Amino acid sequence: SVRVFEPLWTVLPSSKAILPILNQLAPDNPYLLRSSFDVQDISTFKSGYVAKPVMGRTGANVSIYNEGGDLISATAGKWLNDTIVYQEIALLPKYEDGGHVQVNAWAIDGKYGGTVLRVDESNIIGLNSGIHAMRVVKSHLGAAVA
């Protein structure tokens, strides 16, 4: 069997507590979803919101609400008593033959390190969601990118 240990330094970037802080530092950044620790702020999220535990992993204890505050979907898990971050909603695209798709990319030593697609029938990607590795071949990128 294989055991993988996550390095301690990854706690900060993987903690959702960074989301409201980034939102305060760059409130008009078009690449950041509005986020808050304050439940009162969800009234400013026009399309609905997601409630997620700060230290949650693999989609556990995530709840998605529509613009009217109605629960769309939710998951169970061990993070029930964790601090909650409320984040503006950005639903994953759904494809007829593959479910909801999430793109994940990594950097290694400051350079592109890899991409995978996570796929699930649920709109909350979880531990058992499908995972498909992508391979980027420089010779196939074309002149515009090279």
TAURTA-V286845 format. One record per helix or strand. SS is the DSSP state (H for helix, E for strand). FROM is the first residue (numbers start at 1). LEN is the number of residues. If there is no record, write none. Layout:
SS:FROM:LEN
SS:FROM:LEN
This chain:
H:10:5
H:17:9
E:35:2
H:39:6
E:49:5
E:63:3
E:71:4
E:84:5
E:93:3
E:99:10
E:111:10
E:130:5
H:138:3
